[in-house]
Amino acid sequence: MNDMEKPKVIDPAVAEKAKAEKKEKLDALHKKYKDRFQLRALKDDDMYTIIHLVEALLPETGVRDAFAAVALGNMSFAQVGARVMVDMILSIMKNAGAVKDDLYAFLSDLSGITPEKLKEMPLGTTPAMLWALYKDAKSADFFEDVSILF
């Protein structure tokens, strides 16, 4: 195994610091835009819309293949993590336009702001709404509950 193939070992303290910095930036983004919208609490029926949006954005990320490669000893966990992250980013970029109207309709339902007005809001509003939605879903154990289905 040459230096290019060796998985990089990430210091847990560095990873935790990076995670905390990212959360801080997302919280600052939410704080910046929170006076422009308020989201209602998630309902059980919202689960289906969220699953639809996630499936549309991430139809094939290669997760199964990547973890199979780890099981076979062909890839390290670090390589899998990098591969899955790149696949997810590319998939979101490729498929975002396909769910734009669905996403605006869902955010409209959550916020009471029409899709047309959402489209005209300052850049950064949609990511701030998505972060607020994520925080709300996480605090409601939404992801843990939905993971039972998979």
C-alpha positions in Angstrom: 0.0 0.0 0.0 1.6 3.3 -1.1 1.0 6.7 0.6 -1.9 7.5 -1.7 -3.8 4.4 -0.7 -3.2 4.7 3.1 -6.3 5.9 4.8 -5.8 9.1 6.7 -6.4 8.9 10.4 -8.4 11.8 11.6 -7.8 13.1 15.1 -11.2 12.8 16.9 -10.6 16.2 18.6 -10.0 17.8 15.2 -13.1 16.2 13.8 -15.2 17.2 16.8 -13.9 20.8 16.5 -14.8 20.9 12.8 -18.3 19.5 13.6 -18.8 22.2 16.3 -17.7 24.9 14.0 -20.1 23.8 11.3 -23.0 23.7 13.8 -22.0 27.2 14.9 -22.1 28.5 11.3 -25.5 26.8 10.7 -26.9 28.2 13.9 -25.6 31.7 12.9 -27.4 31.3 9.6 -30.6 30.3 11.3 -30.3 33.2 13.7 -29.8 35.6 10.8 -33.0 34.5 9.0 -35.2 33.4 11.9 -37.1 36.7 12.0 -38.2 36.1 8.3 -40.0 32.8 9.0 -41.4 30.5 11.6 -42.0 26.8 11.0 -44.9 24.9 12.4 -44.1 21.7 14.3 -43.7 18.6 12.2 -46.7 16.3 11.8 -46.7 12.5 11.2 -47.8 13.2 7.6 -44.7 15.2 6.9 -42.6 12.1 7.1 -43.8 11.0 3.7 -42.9 14.4 2.1 -39.5 14.3 3.7 -38.8 10.7 2.6 -39.9 11.7 -1.0 -37.5 14.7 -1.0 -34.6 12.7 0.4 -35.2 9.8 -2.1 -35.4 12.3 -5.0 -32.2 14.1 -3.9 -30.2 11.0 -3.1 -31.5 8.2 -5.3 -28.2 6.4 -5.6 -25.3 7.3 -3.5 -23.4 4.1 -3.7 -23.6 3.6 0.0 -24.4 -0.1 -0.2 -21.5 -0.7 -2.7 -19.1 1.3 -0.6 -19.8 -0.7 2.6 -19.7 -3.9 0.7 -16.2 -2.9 -0.4 -15.2 -2.4 3.2 -16.6 -5.8 4.1 -14.5 -7.4 1.3 -11.4 -5.5 2.4 -11.2 -3.4 -0.8 -11.7 0.0 1.0 -11.2 1.5 4.4 -13.9 3.2 6.4 -12.2 6.6 5.7 -12.3 5.9 2.0 -16.0 4.9 2.2 -16.8 8.1 4.1 -15.1 10.3 1.5 -16.8 8.4 -1.4 -20.3 8.5 0.2 -19.9 12.2 0.9 -18.8 13.0 -2.6 -21.6 10.9 -4.1 -24.2 12.6 -1.9 -23.0 16.1 -2.8 -23.0 15.2 -6.5 -26.4 13.6 -6.3 -27.9 16.6 -4.5 -26.4 19.0 -7.1 -27.7 16.8 -9.9 -31.2 16.3 -8.6 -32.0 19.6 -6.7 -33.9 21.1 -9.7 -36.2 18.1 -9.9 -37.6 18.7 -6.4 -37.4 22.5 -6.3 -41.2 22.9 -6.6 -41.9 20.1 -4.1 -39.4 21.6 -1.7 -40.9 25.1 -2.0 -44.4 23.6 -1.5 -43.3 21.7 1.6 -41.5 24.8 3.1 -44.6 26.8 2.3 -46.8 24.4 4.2 -44.4 24.5 7.1 -44.0 28.3 7.2 -47.3 29.7 5.8 -45.3 31.7 3.2 -46.4 31.1 -0.4 -44.0 29.3 -2.7 -43.8 32.4 -4.9 -42.7 34.6 -1.9 -40.2 31.9 -0.8 -38.5 32.1 -4.2 -38.1 35.8 -3.8 -36.7 35.8 -0.3 -33.0 36.6 0.2 -30.4 34.0 -0.7 -29.8 31.8 2.4 -33.4 31.6 3.6 -34.1 28.1 2.2 -30.9 26.6 3.8 -31.8 28.4 7.1 -35.3 26.9 6.9 -33.9 23.4 6.2 -31.5 23.7 9.1 -34.4 24.8 11.4 -36.4 21.8 10.0 -33.5 19.5 10.7 -33.1 20.8 14.2 -36.8 20.3 14.9 -36.9 16.8 13.4 -33.8 15.8 15.4 -35.2 17.1 18.6 -38.4 15.1 17.9 -36.4 11.9 17.3 -37.8 11.9 13.8 -34.7 10.4 12.2 -34.5 7.7 14.9 -38.1 6.8 14.4 -37.9 6.8 10.6 -34.7 4.7 10.6 -36.8 1.8 12.0 -38.3 1.6 8.5 -35.0 0.8 6.8 
